[in-house]
Amino acid sequence: MRKFESLLKGKLAENGLTLAKLSEMSGVIPQNLSKKLKRGTTSYDEARHIADLPGYDIECIKRK
């Protein structure tokens, strides 16, 4: 399973954004955001907010 951090960084790169720019958009210190992502301690609400900033939604899809 891909970590949220890897998925997020990929989507940021697709949109020409960096983690530093995302931190600026969210009002979070870049080091704090990076540490939270690396530790895997992002709550669902935080992940949803982070994904929303560059225009993404998080959805649950039933596996086949």
Secondary structure, 3 states (H helix, E strand, C coil): CCCHHHHHHHHHHHCCCCHHHHHHHHCCCHHHHHHHHHHCCCCHHHHHHHHHCCCCCCCCCCCC
